[in-house]
Each structure stands twice: as C-alpha cells, then as structure tokens.
Amino acid sequence: MTDLFTYIIYLSILSFMVVSTYYLSGKKLKSERIYDPNKLNVLYLLVLIVLSFIVGFRFEVGVDWEGYVLDYLWLTSKSDFLYFDQYYELGYYTLVWLFGVLNLGYQGVFFTMAFLSWYFYFKSVPKHIIPLFVFFIFVDEYFFWGMNGLRQFAAMAMWVFSVKFIIDKNLKLFLLSIIGASLFHSSSLLLIPFYFIPYDKLYNQFYWIIIYGVSLITVFFFDLSAIYQNLDLLVLSLGDNIGAVERYARYAESGRLAAQETSLGLGFAFKLAINFLIIVLSKSWIKRRPEYKPYLVLFFIGAILFNIFYEFQLINRLAQYFLIFRPLVLAYIVHYFWVYKKDRIIGPSIGVLYLIIYLAAMFGNSNMCCPYQIAF
C-alpha cells in the first residue's frame, strides 16, 4: 500500500504544475515588451526546475531506476571507456560522460533529462493549453512512465514538439527535431516517414469508429498469441543484422518481449473508453481547428496499435510515440468544449475520472512509482 507521503508528493507536484502554469499562461512580465503566447519566460523555467528536482533526486523510484544508476556508475568508472563499448545513444552517453567528468552524480543526469523532456512538452503547445496538457500527462500516467522510460520520454517530447513543423510544412526543422530525439532513443528515427502522410485525407470519424470497434473485437475475441510468436521470431532474426534491434532480441530470447499476463482491469477499460470518447468528441473541435489533424491522426494510430498489440512489449513501446498525443488532444478538446461550447460537464467529468485513475495508479504502484523517496 502506498504511504501518505507519496500521495502528498505526487498530488502536490501535480497541483503545483497545473496552478503555476495556469497563472503564468496569461501573465506578462515587465521585461517583456510584447506578450507572446508561444514564448516561455523565465518563470516557466523555475517551474521546470521544481519538477525536475522531484524527478531527478528520487531514490529507488521507477522500474529502470537501478539499471540506469548501475550503468551510470559503470560508464563513469573507467577513464578509457569509449562510446562504441556501450549501447546507449550518443546524446545520453555524452550527458552521462559529462556529469561523470564533473562528478555531479546520476541525480544530475536524471534532473537534466527531466528538464529537457518537460521543456519540449511545454514548447509543443500554446501557453494557454500547457496547464491542461500537463494535467493529462500526469493523470494519464506518463509522469510515472517518464521516470521509467527515461530516454524514450525525452525522445517522445522532441517528437511531439516536431509535429508543429509537420503542420507548418517545414521539413528541415522537423528532421532536426527527430535527429535530436534520436540522440536519446534511436527508435525515433522510425518516425521520419510520418512527415509525408496526407493527414487532411485521413480523418473520417465514421470510418474511425468502425476501425476502432474492429480493433476492440480483436482484443477481446481473438487469440493473437500466434502473431506474437512470429513477431518474436522476426525480432530474433533482425537482431542478428540490425544493431538497434539487438537489445530487444535479448528480451525475445528470454520470453519477455510478449507480456505473460496483462491485467484487463478498470484502468485498461477506462483508457479504451477515453480513446473512443476522443474520436466521438473530435469532430467539432477539428472542424474549428483543421490544422491540428496530425495530432488526432497520430493519436488514432497509437490507439489502434495499443488495442491490438498491448501484450507485445516492442510494439507497445513504439505505440507510446503515438499515445502520448492522447494527453495533448484531450487538452485541446477539453479547452474547446469549455471555452467555445460553454460545456461544463465534459471537461470536469473527464478530469475527475482521470484523477481517480491517477490515485489508483499510485495505489497500484504504477511503473514502481511508489513509495516516493528523496535521494538525501
């Protein structure tokens, strides 16, 4: 059972993030001649520092916490250690090497990674959307997930940021963002083709509902174990020739690539229902803001991948690059219905239900987020 201190910490940091970003969203500093809805002033950096401190100076929190700590100690223990002697991407390796040289400890690496990740999430949306975006990242368990998938969480942040360049049709900046993401997780290079997708032609609410319904039928009424086994064999085969796949081949060899038992509890059912609700509510919002179709299409891809491959770890990991748009799309939809539709039911109802899920995630020790302990 989660201790009271953990509940206080996680609820306090959520409240602090939402309230502070809401306050700052309409505040103009004296040093700012013109209010810019997209520019983060210095006070946002202070908010990021507080959050990064909570994440960076945690102790034994997160599934991969111990692994990252041991790797930090291993990588920084040898002065003659070379980049090609290890398997981390260049960006993360350089960060570890630098903090090792400066003797700043693994907490500094965790702090910097958290700051970098959340900075790009903040930069991905206008300031008035940040409070809702932050809220849904937290309650959708990506806050806990980010303390586990440290490198991919940063890559996902840069990927979310890069989509604005898809909207603006700026290939150079998009590629630059993806290359930056690949410095922390090489799998992000697989996202380059998504720049060229004709998003305007892909949104059709009626067909989406049918496709989503078929994917749900697949989840509950079909045995996909044979497909998972063949995917295991494919990963093993590719692992012999492709370095980026080699690390996942180890999971396939040990039988950990496909989950043995996945709980289809209330949390799982809630996420399925929320995904469907987004599809239903999206039509009027996207009609007002058609330029945001890439966000919606990418989310839909993630929802379908998750439904069909929720038990297959490798594809589920890749699906996170698309499911991360669920908090973003929810933020836009809730804001749209509250501000433009004057609806006072949809937003609060979703928020309350998600808060219950957030509390349940703490109680269930999601991603080994509990108990929260400070490193000193």
Buried (B, 14 or more C-beta within 10 A) or exposed (E): EBEEEBBEBBBEBBEBBBEBBBEBBEEEEEEEEEEEEEEBBEBBEEBBEEBBBBBBBBEEBBBBBEEBBEBBEEBBEEEEBEEEEEEBBEBBBEBBBBBBEEEEBBBBBBBBBBBBBBBBBBBBBEBBBBBBBBBBBBBBBBBBBBBBBBBBBBBBBBBBBBBBBBBEEBEEBBBBBBBBBBBBBBBBBEBBEBBEBEBEEBBEBEEBEEBBEEBBEEBEEEEBEEBBEEBBEEBBEBBEEEEBBBEBBEBBEEEEBBEEEEEEEEBBEBBBEBBBBBBEBBBEBBEEEEEBBBBBBBBBBBBBBBBBBBBBBBBBBBBBBBBBBBBBBBBBBBBBBBEEBEBEEBBEEBBEBBBBBBBBBBEBBBBBBBBBBEEE
